[in-house]
């Protein structure tokens, strides 16, 4: 499955590169929409950081935001 994703990513990058060489601007805007949507909004991230700093467990916060506790672990490390 990851091989397919890698090929799609390479294809998208090739299209963007060719279009840039031709002077087109739309591929740069298109590229911003590639990839996975973030699990938490900026406001949710700020709320989660505040609650983590207050000592609340990552599991309870994750349950409230309907995400995995590992998501909050990555948030804590940043």
Helices and strands as residue ranges (DSSP letters): H 2-21, H 26-31, H 42-53, H 58-65, H 69-77
